[in-house]
């Protein structure tokens, strides 16, 4: 009596595996624990930059020898970048608008007769101000001209011929062709051809001869 029996093997194992027991101190190995790199650190920073929103400036280059003011006016009227210029946007939104507007500027230049025009979009940060700059760099190429004008099915009446003022040698300008088409249709009615039908102009582009 008064002597406790030795603990059984199962009791000893239970004591050793007690999850609530404090951990024994680790021996000093003399080597500092390494700081493991954050595998997602770079991706996280990139995602943060992508999500950041800010305003931007719009710069059109390569139009110095053209009527830059007229082209810029047309561009501003349909540009996705220009319409949202007062709103902050993230990098993905700005890049999408830049690509869309590059195609828009190509269409505008083609309408001015520059059928070989190319536009490259770039998004950069201005060193002086720190603001984003969306640069649309245009290479217009040569301007195309009409080698001939054919009015099919039109009576030989001077008033009707004169109502379509686009002539051989004129620049292939979409606005002027549209205006000439409207003038021609009006003249048909005034000359008594009330039920006349005029097809859309068919423009054949020869890249070899411009």
Beta strands, then each sheet from edge to edge (+ up, - down):
strand 1: 56-61
strand 2: 118-125
strand 3: 132-139
sheet 1: 1+ 3+ 2-
end
